[in-house]
Amino acid sequence: MKKTIAILLMGGCLALVTAGSSWAGDYSARQGPQCKRIHQGVHSGTLTRGEARTLLREQHHIRQAIKRAWADGHLTRLERVRVHRMQERAGRHICGLKHNRWRY
């Protein structure tokens, strides 16, 4: 069961990285490592399936925000700042849940 979940999460992560890299440039570069951290947390047992699902959903929202920001062909300064803050917050959420400092 754990192997199946790990394989599904890894497949989802690979889909995130490959789909994101074509349209988001540098901003999608953080998505891959964050997804890898989530997968590693599930594999090591520091993240539950529910926590991983929540974190992956957050990654999905970030990808959607990047996609909307690039819809007109370029990122404004405000859009760059917003995406950066979303990615920073997601990184803190991953760290916090892996170390059980807080929960959603």
HELIX and SHEET records of a PDB file:
HELIX    1   1 LYS A    2  ALA A   24  1                                  23    
HELIX    2   2 GLY A   25  ARG A   30  5                                   6    
HELIX    3   3 GLN A   31  SER A   44  1                                  14    
HELIX    4   4 ARG A   49  ALA A   69  1                                  21    
HELIX    5   5 TRP A   70  ASP A   72  5                                   3    
HELIX    6   6 ARG A   77  LYS A   98  1                                  22    
END                                                                             
